[in-house]
């Protein structure tokens, strides 16, 4: 899986990159003069450039990757005071907005996943195409556990569950068994070593995705707690958006899309009773859903960028109701904790 916020150009470069579903995303943000917008996944700056070009507005850009923030310095300079770029997690977006001396914002856009800048850097350990250390952390390299930590410490059962739930890999048990067998001989520390182990279990035919794709995806999502970050970010967006403000989320994974869909349904649908059931207590709706069905890429965009095939965009408009505490029950899959994984249970 890869989100569309990477590209050949970096922030401040001469060849701006248009993210996957960038056109519909910008349209649904309803950008206007004087507005304040949060690009929660700055990456190579594709959304931020498009927002700044659309109107005389300001953008608060957020990225947990210090490399992306450093490369964004040129765009900050070009924006002449209209862009504030901060290294942080998008789950902290309401605190980031306050730190930028703003109270409420007119729009929040989140483009989930890993950027091309990260995939194309072997040292980051995201890609099986490039041999490098098995890392996968989006933040500073000393923060949190790495993919190598997980691969070499987790029990066979936890490995299988992580790979199955987050990678939707049907052969997760066989892969976990092969990993445990291989690490008994030598620690698994490189992307190529892991990819070779997975390829020994998952057979593929010409034209299929690489056998290690789903396993690498699962590890990246787990190491960076991407689903947990998303849930907290959705709550933060609900708090920080002003009435009429827009939330736009582009996801590339079915679990991500299900979380966004379920959260917005919980906040934006009226559920009444029936003649066979008691009246359900109604709560004020905090969002008006703008996309009854997810927006997907057109064939022309998929032809230019095959990764767009899995992209789904959902959008909603904030009402004037107070933000609600808590999230729907069962929103997150039940995954082993980092502590349990590192203990090998």
C-alpha positions, 0 to 999 in steps of 0.5 A: 500500500502506498498513499499518493502524497509522494512523488518525484518532486519534493516540497519547494521543488519545481515539479509539483506532484498531484496526490491520488484523488487530489482533484476531488479532495481539493473540490470537497475541501471547499477552499475560500479566501481567508480560510485556514486548512490543515494538511495533516499528511504533508509529505511532498506538499502536493495538497498544500500547494493545491490549497494555497493555489486555490485561494488566498488562504493559509495552511498548517502542514503536519508530518511526523517525518522530519525529512519531509518537514526539512524538505518543505522549507522551500515551500514555506518560504515561497508561501510568504507567511501562508504556510506553517509546517510542523513536525508532529503526528496528525493525531495531535492536529488540534494541539498543533492548530492551537500552537499555530495560534488558531482556534478553529479551521475551515478544513482538514485533509488526511492522505493516509499511508506511506509516501514515495519519498519514504519508499524510495529511501532504502535506509528507511526500510519500507520497501522490499524493492530496495535492500536496507535495514528493516526499520519502517518507522515514519518518525525519528529513527530512535522513536518506538519499535522498528519492524526488525524488533517486531519480526525478531521478538514477536511470537509466531501467533502474534506475527500471524495475527498482525500479518493477517489483520493488517495485511489481509494475507491469507498465508499469514500462518505459513509466513509467521512459521517461516520467520520464526524458523529463519530467525532461530538461525540468524536475526532478520535485519534487512528488507531483502532477508524478510522479502526472501523469507516471505517469497519462499512461502507465498508463490506468485504468478507473473503480473501478481503483486510482489509476494511480500507486499501484504506482509510489509504493509502489515508491519508498517501499519503496526509499527507506526500504529497507523490505525490508532493514529487515524482514530485519534485524528478523526476525533481531533478533526471533529473538535477543531473544525468550525461549523461548515468546515470540511473533513476529507480523508483518502485511504488506501487500505480496507481497514482504514476506509472502514474506520473512516466510514464507521466514524462518519456514520456514527457522527452523521447518521440519524438512527430511529426506532421501529414499531418492533423496537423502542425509540433510539435516543437521538444525539446531535449530528456532528457531521453531514456526510458529503460522500454517500459512497466513496469517491474512487479514481477514474480509469485515466488516473489509475492508468497513470498511477496504478496505486490509485486503484485502491484509493477511496475518498470520504468527506463530511461537513462539520455541523454546529453540534458539540464534538462527542467524546469517544468512538464507536465500539469495535472501531479498532481491530484487536491487535497485540500491544507493543509490550506483548510483542516485545516480550514474545508472550 
